[in-house]
Amino acid sequence: MGWKDWFLRVSHSNEVQWGERKLFQCIRLSIADMHRNESLLIAASYFWSDTLNAFVFGHGPASPTLADVVMLTGLDVSSADSTHFFDTKPSAKVETHSIGG
């Protein structure tokens, strides 16, 4: 029994909870039957830099953006629930000392 079988078995009982947490769409995407363009993936991997986490072209690096995620997956990245993480204030204060000279 694999991931897809488990998901199909438990999805009905957890669909409401996963929907409230905006997870249901992500989980369903993980079992989607997507067709891959192997030659395009191979060509894109040639330009990927693990060091920069970006594609490196002749004109400079290019990173995938949230707009790219929306266009490719349809995931909701702009709702109020998905941005609350960035609204928190830092809990630690960094003390700095000025050096005269």
Secondary structure as GFF3:
##gff-version 3
##sequence-region A 1 101
A	DSSP	alpha_helix	3	20	.	.	.	ID=ss1
A	DSSP	alpha_helix	24	30	.	.	.	ID=ss2
A	DSSP	alpha_helix	38	47	.	.	.	ID=ss3
A	DSSP	beta_strand	48	49	.	.	.	ID=ss4
A	DSSP	beta_strand	54	57	.	.	.	ID=ss5
A	DSSP	beta_strand	60	62	.	.	.	ID=ss6
A	DSSP	alpha_helix	66	73	.	.	.	ID=ss7
A	DSSP	alpha_helix	80	83	.	.	.	ID=ss8
A	DSSP	three_ten_helix	84	87	.	.	.	ID=ss9
###
